[in-house]
Amino acid sequence: MHPNENKDTVNVYGIGETKALLEPDNIRIGIVHNIFVDESSSRELGEDDLEASALYPDYKYSTIDHVMDRMIANPPKIKPALLPSPKQHH
């Protein structure tokens, strides 16, 4: 919010696109996002910490937004795990 904006009004800026996946893919991507973005972005690096991209500065990194866009546009084909059928007790 900018200082000159009315505090009773909320302005949302963006290009107006929504991105979504259908179930169960939306659940999987939500879990991945929570693990890699929410958890890691909730703490600040200390003076003894090293940001991972500093280890390999010549490597071309992808942002989480870019990876999420690729996952939504072309989600990977996931094969369901083969689980043994539950044994029935008599």
C-alpha positions, 0 to 999 in steps of 0.5 A: 500500500502506498502512503497516498492510497486510501486505507479503506481501499486495497489495490491489487496489481498484476496482469490478471492471470490466475494459475491453477491445477486440478486435484490431486496435482494442486495438493502435490504442488502445494506441499512442494511449495510449502516445503521449499518456499514457505519454510525456507523463506521464513528465516533470514540468512545469518552472517555465517550462512551461505546462499546456495547460488554463491557456490556455483555462480556460473550455473543458470538457476530457475526461480520457484515462480518459473518452475511453478509456471512450467509445472502448471503449463506442462505437469509431469506425468506421475505414475501411481505407486503400486501398493500391495493390497491390504491383507484381509483378516478372517 
